[in-house]
Amino acid sequence: MLLALNIGNTNVTFGGYDSAGQRVFASRFYSDSALSSDELVYKLVNMLALYHIQPRDVDAAILASVVPVLTSRMREALEKMTNAPLMEVGPGLKSGVRIRMDNPAQLGGELLCAAVGALQTNKPPLLVMNMDTAATLVAVDAEGSIVGGVILPSPALSLSALVRNTAQLPQIDMELPAKRFLGTNTTDCLHSGIVNGSALMLDGLFARCRATLHAPDAPVIATGTLPASIRDACATPIEYNGTLILDGLYSIWKRNVKK
Protein backbone atom coordinates (compact mmCIF):
# COMPACT_ATOMS: atom_id res chain seq x y z
CA MET A 1 0.00 0.00 0.00
CA LEU A 2 1.15 3.54 -0.78
CA LEU A 3 0.80 5.99 2.10
CA ALA A 4 0.28 9.55 0.83
CA LEU A 5 0.68 12.41 3.32
CA ASN A 6 0.21 16.17 3.10
CA ILE A 7 1.25 18.47 5.95
CA GLY A 8 -0.71 21.71 5.81
CA ASN A 9 -0.86 24.58 8.27
CA THR A 10 -4.21 23.40 9.63
CA ASN A 11 -4.28 19.63 9.12
CA VAL A 12 -2.11 16.66 8.28
CA THR A 13 -4.09 14.66 5.74
CA PHE A 14 -3.11 11.15 4.74
CA GLY A 15 -4.53 8.26 2.78
CA GLY A 16 -3.72 4.81 1.46
CA TYR A 17 -3.76 3.54 -2.13
CA ASP A 18 -3.71 -0.12 -3.12
CA SER A 19 -1.78 -1.67 -6.01
CA ALA A 20 -4.64 -0.87 -8.39
CA GLY A 21 -4.53 2.82 -7.46
CA GLN A 22 -7.77 2.70 -5.48
CA ARG A 23 -7.91 4.86 -2.39
CA VAL A 24 -8.66 2.58 0.56
CA PHE A 25 -8.94 5.25 3.26
CA ALA A 26 -8.36 8.93 3.98
CA SER A 27 -8.04 10.69 7.33
CA ARG A 28 -6.56 13.74 9.03
CA PHE A 29 -5.37 15.18 12.31
CA TYR A 30 -4.53 18.68 13.54
CA SER A 31 -1.21 20.04 12.31
CA ASP A 32 0.48 20.86 15.63
CA SER A 33 4.03 22.13 15.16
CA ALA A 34 4.88 20.97 18.69
CA LEU A 35 4.41 17.29 17.81
CA SER A 36 7.54 15.15 18.12
CA SER A 37 8.39 12.34 15.71
CA ASP A 38 7.32 9.79 18.34
CA GLU A 39 3.97 11.53 18.75
CA LEU A 40 3.50 11.49 14.98
CA VAL A 41 4.21 7.74 14.97
CA TYR A 42 1.65 7.27 17.74
CA LYS A 43 -1.00 9.20 15.82
CA LEU A 44 -0.33 7.47 12.51
CA VAL A 45 -0.19 3.93 13.91
CA ASN A 46 -3.39 4.33 15.90
CA MET A 47 -5.29 6.05 13.11
CA LEU A 48 -4.16 3.44 10.58
CA ALA A 49 -5.46 0.78 12.97
CA LEU A 50 -8.93 2.31 12.69
CA TYR A 51 -8.87 1.15 9.06
CA HIS A 52 -7.35 -2.25 9.95
CA ILE A 53 -3.98 -1.28 8.47
CA GLN A 54 -0.64 -2.14 10.07
CA PRO A 55 2.66 -0.32 9.45
CA ARG A 56 3.99 -3.45 7.70
CA ASP A 57 1.25 -3.00 5.07
CA VAL A 58 2.90 0.22 3.87
CA ASP A 59 5.16 -0.52 0.87
CA ALA A 60 5.94 3.10 -0.08
CA ALA A 61 5.19 6.65 1.04
CA ILE A 62 5.05 10.10 -0.53
CA LEU A 63 5.04 13.38 1.40
CA ALA A 64 4.18 17.00 0.63
CA SER A 65 4.56 19.70 3.28
CA VAL A 66 4.33 23.45 3.77
CA VAL A 67 5.37 23.23 7.45
CA PRO A 68 9.18 22.80 7.50
CA VAL A 69 9.37 22.13 11.24
CA LEU A 70 7.08 19.11 10.82
CA THR A 71 8.64 17.87 7.59
CA SER A 72 11.79 16.50 9.23
CA ARG A 73 9.82 15.05 12.14
CA MET A 74 7.41 13.30 9.80
CA ARG A 75 10.38 11.91 7.89
CA GLU A 76 11.77 10.53 11.17
CA ALA A 77 8.35 9.19 12.14
CA LEU A 78 7.98 7.28 8.88
CA GLU A 79 11.48 5.83 9.29
CA LYS A 80 10.54 4.59 12.77
CA MET A 81 7.18 3.24 11.63
CA THR A 82 8.11 1.52 8.38
CA ASN A 83 11.13 0.74 6.23
CA ALA A 84 9.18 1.73 3.11
CA PRO A 85 10.95 4.14 0.71
CA LEU A 86 9.83 7.76 1.04
CA MET A 87 9.38 10.18 -1.86
CA GLU A 88 9.08 13.92 -1.13
CA VAL A 89 7.42 16.48 -3.40
CA GLY A 90 9.94 19.11 -4.43
CA PRO A 91 12.36 20.20 -7.15
CA GLY A 92 13.49 17.31 -9.34
CA LEU A 93 10.32 15.29 -8.95
CA LYS A 94 8.29 14.94 -12.14
CA SER A 95 4.66 16.07 -11.83
CA GLY A 96 3.61 16.35 -15.46
CA VAL A 97 2.57 19.97 -14.84
CA ARG A 98 4.69 22.89 -16.02
CA ILE A 99 5.01 25.76 -13.53
CA ARG A 100 5.28 29.08 -15.37
CA MET A 101 5.98 31.29 -12.37
CA ASP A 102 8.92 33.47 -11.28
CA ASN A 103 10.28 30.82 -8.91
CA PRO A 104 8.65 27.41 -9.41
CA ALA A 105 10.35 26.09 -6.26
CA GLN A 106 8.26 28.51 -4.16
CA LEU A 107 4.97 26.93 -5.21
CA GLY A 108 3.56 25.01 -2.26
CA GLY A 109 3.66 21.26 -2.71
CA GLU A 110 0.00 20.96 -1.78
CA LEU A 111 -1.01 23.33 -4.59
CA LEU A 112 1.02 21.41 -7.15
CA CYS A 113 -0.55 18.16 -5.95
CA ALA A 114 -4.03 19.69 -6.05
CA ALA A 115 -3.47 20.85 -9.63
CA VAL A 116 -2.20 17.41 -10.62
CA GLY A 117 -5.23 15.81 -8.98
CA ALA A 118 -7.64 18.21 -10.69
CA LEU A 119 -6.11 17.52 -14.10
CA GLN A 120 -6.78 13.80 -13.71
CA THR A 121 -10.52 14.37 -14.16
CA ASN A 122 -10.80 17.84 -15.74
CA LYS A 123 -9.53 19.41 -18.94
CA PRO A 124 -7.68 22.74 -18.68
CA PRO A 125 -8.00 25.65 -18.38
CA LEU A 126 -9.19 25.46 -14.79
CA LEU A 127 -8.89 27.03 -11.34
CA VAL A 128 -7.76 25.06 -8.29
CA MET A 129 -8.33 26.27 -4.74
CA ASN A 130 -7.03 24.85 -1.48
CA MET A 131 -8.58 26.16 1.74
CA ASP A 132 -6.25 25.83 4.71
CA THR A 133 -5.17 28.51 7.19
CA ALA A 134 -4.63 30.52 4.02
CA ALA A 135 -6.88 30.30 0.98
CA THR A 136 -4.74 29.62 -2.08
CA LEU A 137 -5.90 29.69 -5.68
CA VAL A 138 -3.89 28.73 -8.76
CA ALA A 139 -4.78 29.15 -12.42
CA VAL A 140 -4.01 26.43 -14.95
CA ASP A 141 -4.00 27.56 -18.58
CA ALA A 142 -5.22 25.73 -21.67
CA GLU A 143 -1.84 23.97 -22.03
CA GLY A 144 -2.09 22.58 -18.51
CA SER A 145 0.55 24.91 -17.04
CA ILE A 146 0.26 26.68 -13.70
CA VAL A 147 0.57 30.36 -14.63
CA GLY A 148 -0.12 32.20 -11.36
CA GLY A 149 -2.26 32.40 -8.29
CA VAL A 150 -3.70 34.31 -5.36
CA ILE A 151 -3.13 33.94 -1.60
CA LEU A 152 -5.47 35.41 1.01
CA PRO A 153 -6.68 34.71 4.56
CA SER A 154 -9.17 31.86 4.83
CA PRO A 155 -12.66 32.58 6.18
CA ALA A 156 -11.75 30.66 9.35
CA LEU A 157 -8.65 32.79 9.91
CA SER A 158 -10.59 35.99 9.21
CA LEU A 159 -13.29 34.99 11.69
CA SER A 160 -10.73 34.02 14.33
CA ALA A 161 -8.91 37.35 14.00
CA LEU A 162 -12.18 39.30 14.12
CA VAL A 163 -13.45 37.55 17.25
CA ARG A 164 -10.05 37.74 18.96
CA ASN A 165 -9.62 41.46 18.30
CA THR A 166 -13.11 42.67 19.18
CA ALA A 167 -14.80 42.82 22.56
CA GLN A 168 -18.30 41.56 21.83
CA LEU A 169 -18.39 39.66 18.54
CA PRO A 170 -19.24 35.98 19.13
CA GLN A 171 -17.79 32.83 17.59
CA ILE A 172 -20.08 31.30 14.95
CA ASP A 173 -20.39 27.95 13.21
CA MET A 174 -19.40 28.55 9.59
CA GLU A 175 -20.61 25.09 8.61
CA LEU A 176 -24.19 26.35 8.97
CA PRO A 177 -25.71 28.51 6.21
CA ALA A 178 -26.54 32.12 7.05
CA LYS A 179 -30.19 32.47 8.08
CA ARG A 180 -30.65 35.60 5.96
CA PHE A 181 -28.48 38.04 4.04
CA LEU A 182 -29.35 41.02 6.24
CA GLY A 183 -28.97 39.91 9.83
CA THR A 184 -31.25 41.26 12.52
CA ASN A 185 -28.92 40.60 15.46
CA THR A 186 -25.17 40.62 16.01
CA THR A 187 -24.70 36.88 15.57
CA ASP A 188 -26.70 36.72 12.33
CA CYS A 189 -24.98 39.83 10.97
CA LEU A 190 -21.57 38.29 11.60
CA HIS A 191 -22.69 34.95 10.20
CA SER A 192 -23.89 36.57 6.98
CA GLY A 193 -20.75 38.64 6.69
CA ILE A 194 -18.45 35.64 6.98
CA VAL A 195 -20.47 33.23 4.82
CA ASN A 196 -21.91 35.57 2.19
CA GLY A 197 -18.97 37.97 2.25
CA SER A 198 -16.53 35.11 1.67
CA ALA A 199 -18.70 33.72 -1.13
CA LEU A 200 -18.93 37.09 -2.89
CA MET A 201 -15.18 37.60 -2.55
CA LEU A 202 -14.48 34.16 -4.02
CA ASP A 203 -16.91 34.77 -6.88
CA GLY A 204 -15.02 37.97 -7.68
CA LEU A 205 -11.66 36.19 -7.60
CA PHE A 206 -12.94 33.39 -9.83
CA ALA A 207 -14.31 35.91 -12.34
CA ARG A 208 -11.03 37.86 -12.50
CA CYS A 209 -8.97 34.69 -12.84
CA ARG A 210 -11.22 33.42 -15.62
CA ALA A 211 -10.95 36.75 -17.41
CA THR A 212 -7.15 36.68 -17.10
CA LEU A 213 -7.10 33.18 -18.59
CA HIS A 214 -9.59 34.23 -21.30
CA ALA A 215 -11.60 31.22 -20.15
CA PRO A 216 -15.03 32.35 -18.90
CA ASP A 217 -16.18 28.77 -18.31
CA ALA A 218 -13.05 27.41 -16.62
CA PRO A 219 -14.18 24.98 -13.90
CA VAL A 220 -13.33 25.62 -10.26
CA ILE A 221 -12.08 22.64 -8.28
CA ALA A 222 -11.67 23.09 -4.53
CA THR A 223 -10.28 21.08 -1.65
CA GLY A 224 -9.38 21.61 2.00
CA THR A 225 -11.51 23.14 4.73
CA LEU A 226 -13.91 25.21 2.62
CA PRO A 227 -17.30 24.98 4.41
CA ALA A 228 -20.27 23.75 2.40
CA SER A 229 -22.17 26.86 3.53
CA ILE A 230 -19.74 29.10 1.64
CA ARG A 231 -19.59 26.81 -1.39
CA ASP A 232 -23.38 26.85 -1.58
CA ALA A 233 -23.48 30.65 -1.24
CA CYS A 234 -21.14 31.12 -4.21
CA ALA A 235 -22.76 31.91 -7.56
CA THR A 236 -19.85 30.11 -9.25
CA PRO A 237 -20.26 26.31 -9.40
CA ILE A 238 -17.53 24.68 -7.32
CA GLU A 239 -16.50 21.05 -7.64
CA TYR A 240 -15.33 19.98 -4.19
CA ASN A 241 -12.96 17.04 -3.69
CA GLY A 242 -11.73 16.48 -0.16
CA THR A 243 -8.98 14.08 -1.28
CA LEU A 244 -7.74 16.09 -4.27
CA ILE A 245 -4.23 16.60 -2.85
CA LEU A 246 -3.89 12.94 -1.87
CA ASP A 247 -5.00 11.86 -5.35
CA GLY A 248 -2.41 14.22 -6.82
CA LEU A 249 0.26 12.74 -4.56
CA TYR A 250 -0.60 9.27 -5.82
CA SER A 251 -0.34 10.43 -9.44
CA ILE A 252 3.06 12.04 -8.80
CA TRP A 253 4.32 8.93 -7.03
CA LYS A 254 3.19 6.73 -9.90
CA ARG A 255 4.95 9.00 -12.41
CA ASN A 256 8.25 8.87 -10.50
CA VAL A 257 8.41 5.38 -9.01
CA LYS A 258 10.90 3.01 -10.59
CA LYS A 259 9.16 0.10 -12.26
TIRO-661515 format. One line per field, with one value per residue (C-alpha): residue number from 1; residue in one letter; chain; x, y, z. Coordinates in steps of 0.25 Angstrom, whole numbers, plus 2048, in hexadecimal, padded with zeros to 3 digits. Example, Ala and Ser with C-alpha at 12.3 -4.5 7.8 and 13.67 -1.06 7.14 Angstrom:
2
nr: c(1, 2) $
rest: c(A, S) $
kette: c(A, A) $
u: c(831, 837) $
v: c(7EE, 7FC) $
w: c(81F, 81D) $
//
This chain:
259
nr: c(1, 2, 3, 4, 5, 6, 7, 8, 9, 10, 11, 12, 13, 14, 15, 16, 17, 18, 19, 20, 21, 22, 23, 24, 25, 26, 27, 28, 29, 30, 31, 32, 33, 34, 35, 36, 37, 38, 39, 40, 41, 42, 43, 44, 45, 46, 47, 48, 49, 50, 51, 52, 53, 54, 55, 56, 57, 58, 59, 60, 61, 62, 63, 64, 65, 66, 67, 68, 69, 70, 71, 72, 73, 74, 75, 76, 77, 78, 79, 80, 81, 82, 83, 84, 85, 86, 87, 88, 89, 90, 91, 92, 93, 94, 95, 96, 97, 98, 99, 100, 101, 102, 103, 104, 105, 106, 107, 108, 109, 110, 111, 112, 113, 114, 115, 116, 117, 118, 119, 120, 121, 122, 123, 124, 125, 126, 127, 128, 129, 130, 131, 132, 133, 134, 135, 136, 137, 138, 139, 140, 141, 142, 143, 144, 145, 146, 147, 148, 149, 150, 151, 152, 153, 154, 155, 156, 157, 158, 159, 160, 161, 162, 163, 164, 165, 166, 167, 168, 169, 170, 171, 172, 173, 174, 175, 176, 177, 178, 179, 180, 181, 182, 183, 184, 185, 186, 187, 188, 189, 190, 191, 192, 193, 194, 195, 196, 197, 198, 199, 200, 201, 202, 203, 204, 205, 206, 207, 208, 209, 210, 211, 212, 213, 214, 215, 216, 217, 218, 219, 220, 221, 222, 223, 224, 225, 226, 227, 228, 229, 230, 231, 232, 233, 234, 235, 236, 237, 238, 239, 240, 241, 242, 243, 244, 245, 246, 247, 248, 249, 250, 251, 252, 253, 254, 255, 256, 257, 258, 259) $
rest: c(M, L, L, A, L, N, I, G, N, T, N, V, T, F, G, G, Y, D, S, A, G, Q, R, V, F, A, S, R, F, Y, S, D, S, A, L, S, S, D, E, L, V, Y, K, L, V, N, M, L, A, L, Y, H, I, Q, P, R, D, V, D, A, A, I, L, A, S, V, V, P, V, L, T, S, R, M, R, E, A, L, E, K, M, T, N, A, P, L, M, E, V, G, P, G, L, K, S, G, V, R, I, R, M, D, N, P, A, Q, L, G, G, E, L, L, C, A, A, V, G, A, L, Q, T, N, K, P, P, L, L, V, M, N, M, D, T, A, A, T, L, V, A, V, D, A, E, G, S, I, V, G, G, V, I, L, P, S, P, A, L, S, L, S, A, L, V, R, N, T, A, Q, L, P, Q, I, D, M, E, L, P, A, K, R, F, L, G, T, N, T, T, D, C, L, H, S, G, I, V, N, G, S, A, L, M, L, D, G, L, F, A, R, C, R, A, T, L, H, A, P, D, A, P, V, I, A, T, G, T, L, P, A, S, I, R, D, A, C, A, T, P, I, E, Y, N, G, T, L, I, L, D, G, L, Y, S, I, W, K, R, N, V, K, K) $
kette: c(A, A, A, A, A, A, A, A, A, A, A, A, A, A, A, A, A, A, A, A, A, A, A, A, A, A, A, A, A, A, A, A, A, A, A, A, A, A, A, A, A, A, A, A, A, A, A, A, A, A, A, A, A, A, A, A, A, A, A, A, A, A, A, A, A, A, A, A, A, A, A, A, A, A, A, A, A, A, A, A, A, A, A, A, A, A, A, A, A, A, A, A, A, A, A, A, A, A, A, A, A, A, A, A, A, A, A, A, A, A, A, A, A, A, A, A, A, A, A, A, A, A, A, A, A, A, A, A, A, A, A, A, A, A, A, A, A, A, A, A, A, A, A, A, A, A, A, A, A, A, A, A, A, A, A, A, A, A, A, A, A, A, A, A, A, A, A, A, A, A, A, A, A, A, A, A, A, A, A, A, A, A, A, A, A, A, A, A, A, A, A, A, A, A, A, A, A, A, A, A, A, A, A, A, A, A, A, A, A, A, A, A, A, A, A, A, A, A, A, A, A, A, A, A, A, A, A, A, A, A, A, A, A, A, A, A, A, A, A, A, A, A, A, A, A, A, A, A, A, A, A, A, A, A, A, A, A, A, A) $
u: c(800, 805, 803, 801, 803, 801, 805, 7FD, 7FD, 7EF, 7EF, 7F8, 7F0, 7F4, 7EE, 7F1, 7F1, 7F1, 7F9, 7ED, 7EE, 7E1, 7E0, 7DD, 7DC, 7DF, 7E0, 7E6, 7EB, 7EE, 7FB, 802, 810, 814, 812, 81E, 822, 81D, 810, 80E, 811, 807, 7FC, 7FF, 7FF, 7F2, 7EB, 7EF, 7EA, 7DC, 7DD, 7E3, 7F0, 7FD, 80B, 810, 805, 80C, 815, 818, 815, 814, 814, 811, 812, 811, 815, 825, 825, 81C, 823, 82F, 827, 81E, 82A, 82F, 821, 820, 82E, 82A, 81D, 820, 82D, 825, 82C, 827, 826, 824, 81E, 828, 831, 836, 829, 821, 813, 80E, 80A, 813, 814, 815, 818, 824, 829, 823, 829, 821, 814, 80E, 80F, 800, 7FC, 804, 7FE, 7F0, 7F2, 7F7, 7EB, 7E1, 7E8, 7E5, 7D6, 7D5, 7DA, 7E1, 7E0, 7DB, 7DC, 7E1, 7DF, 7E4, 7DE, 7E7, 7EB, 7ED, 7E4, 7ED, 7E8, 7F0, 7ED, 7F0, 7F0, 7EB, 7F9, 7F8, 802, 801, 802, 800, 7F7, 7F1, 7F3, 7EA, 7E5, 7DB, 7CD, 7D1, 7DD, 7D6, 7CB, 7D5, 7DC, 7CF, 7CA, 7D8, 7DA, 7CC, 7C5, 7B7, 7B6, 7B3, 7B9, 7B0, 7AE, 7B2, 7AE, 79F, 799, 796, 787, 785, 78E, 78B, 78C, 783, 78C, 79B, 79D, 795, 79C, 7AA, 7A5, 7A0, 7AD, 7B6, 7AE, 7A8, 7B4, 7BE, 7B5, 7B4, 7C3, 7C6, 7BC, 7C4, 7D1, 7CC, 7C7, 7D4, 7DC, 7D3, 7D4, 7E3, 7E4, 7DA, 7D2, 7C4, 7BF, 7CC, 7C7, 7CB, 7D0, 7D1, 7D7, 7DA, 7D2, 7C8, 7BB, 7AF, 7A7, 7B1, 7B2, 7A2, 7A2, 7AB, 7A5, 7B1, 7AF, 7BA, 7BE, 7C3, 7CC, 7D1, 7DC, 7E1, 7EF, 7F0, 7EC, 7F6, 801, 7FE, 7FF, 80C, 811, 80D, 814, 821, 822, 82C, 825) $
v: c(800, 80E, 818, 826, 832, 841, 84A, 857, 862, 85E, 84F, 843, 83B, 82D, 821, 813, 80E, 800, 7F9, 7FD, 80B, 80B, 813, 80A, 815, 824, 82B, 837, 83D, 84B, 850, 853, 859, 854, 845, 83D, 831, 827, 82E, 82E, 81F, 81D, 825, 81E, 810, 811, 818, 80E, 803, 809, 805, 7F7, 7FB, 7F7, 7FF, 7F2, 7F4, 801, 7FE, 80C, 81B, 828, 836, 844, 84F, 85E, 85D, 85B, 859, 84C, 847, 842, 83C, 835, 830, 82A, 825, 81D, 817, 812, 80D, 806, 803, 807, 811, 81F, 829, 838, 842, 84C, 851, 845, 83D, 83C, 840, 841, 850, 85C, 867, 874, 87D, 886, 87B, 86E, 868, 872, 86C, 864, 855, 854, 85D, 856, 849, 84F, 853, 846, 83F, 849, 846, 837, 839, 847, 84E, 85B, 867, 866, 86C, 864, 869, 863, 869, 867, 872, 87A, 879, 876, 877, 873, 875, 86A, 86E, 867, 860, 85A, 864, 86B, 879, 881, 882, 889, 888, 88E, 88B, 87F, 882, 87B, 883, 890, 88C, 888, 895, 89D, 896, 897, 8A6, 8AB, 8AB, 8A6, 89F, 890, 883, 87D, 870, 872, 864, 869, 872, 880, 882, 88E, 898, 8A4, 8A0, 8A5, 8A2, 8A2, 894, 893, 89F, 899, 88C, 892, 89B, 88F, 885, 88E, 898, 88C, 887, 894, 896, 889, 88B, 898, 891, 886, 890, 897, 88B, 886, 893, 893, 885, 889, 87D, 881, 873, 86E, 864, 866, 85B, 85C, 854, 856, 85D, 865, 864, 85F, 86B, 874, 86B, 86B, 87B, 87C, 880, 878, 869, 863, 854, 850, 844, 842, 838, 840, 842, 834, 82F, 839, 833, 825, 82A, 830, 824, 81B, 824, 823, 816, 80C, 800) $
w: c(800, 7FD, 808, 803, 80D, 80C, 818, 817, 821, 827, 824, 821, 817, 813, 80B, 806, 7F7, 7F4, 7E8, 7DE, 7E2, 7EA, 7F6, 802, 80D, 810, 81D, 824, 831, 836, 831, 83F, 83D, 84B, 847, 848, 83F, 849, 84B, 83C, 83C, 847, 83F, 832, 838, 840, 834, 82A, 834, 833, 824, 828, 822, 828, 826, 81F, 814, 80F, 803, 800, 804, 7FE, 806, 803, 80D, 80F, 81E, 81E, 82D, 82B, 81E, 825, 831, 827, 820, 82D, 831, 824, 825, 833, 82F, 822, 819, 80C, 803, 804, 7F9, 7FB, 7F2, 7EE, 7E3, 7DB, 7DC, 7CF, 7D1, 7C2, 7C5, 7C0, 7CA, 7C3, 7CF, 7D3, 7DC, 7DA, 7E7, 7EF, 7EB, 7F7, 7F5, 7F9, 7EE, 7E3, 7E8, 7E8, 7D9, 7D6, 7DC, 7D5, 7C8, 7C9, 7C7, 7C1, 7B4, 7B5, 7B6, 7C5, 7D3, 7DF, 7ED, 7FA, 807, 813, 81D, 810, 804, 7F8, 7E9, 7DD, 7CE, 7C4, 7B6, 7A9, 7A8, 7B6, 7BC, 7C9, 7C5, 7D3, 7DF, 7EB, 7FA, 804, 812, 813, 819, 825, 828, 825, 82F, 839, 838, 838, 845, 84C, 849, 84D, 85A, 857, 84A, 84D, 846, 83C, 835, 826, 822, 824, 819, 81C, 820, 818, 810, 819, 827, 832, 83E, 840, 83E, 831, 82C, 82E, 829, 81C, 81B, 81C, 813, 809, 809, 807, 7FB, 7F4, 7F6, 7F0, 7E4, 7E1, 7E2, 7D9, 7CF, 7CE, 7CD, 7C2, 7BA, 7BC, 7B6, 7AB, 7AF, 7B4, 7B7, 7BE, 7C8, 7D7, 7DF, 7EE, 7F9, 808, 813, 80A, 812, 80A, 80E, 807, 7FA, 7FA, 7FB, 7EF, 7E2, 7DB, 7DA, 7E3, 7E1, 7EF, 7F1, 7FF, 7FB, 7EF, 7F5, 7F9, 7EB, 7E5, 7EE, 7E9, 7DA, 7DD, 7E4, 7D8, 7CE, 7D6, 7DC, 7D6, 7CF) $
//
